[in-house]
């Protein structure tokens, strides 16, 4: 299944409390449950003013629907082509 990186611009998100971030997570999970098993949230990185989320999804449209239903922006969505690390190179299967 294709993997995507979603950039969400949310000014000041890096200063939000743990409770505020948990509420965001709960909202996201509730919508994911509504959308079904074909979309999966893997993780999110929080920076000062942005979230970078990693999702498995059959297509970009489903990610946009998730963003619409949660009310969280999806300012940029990019399909991952290759994953690399210190010791691994792994081509993703986009078929």
Secondary structure, DSSP 8 states (H G I E B T S, - for coil): --EEEEEEE-TTGGG--HHHHHHHHHHHHHHHHHH-TTEEEEEEEE-SSEEEEEEEES-HHHHHHHHHHHT----EEEE--EEE-SS-EEE----
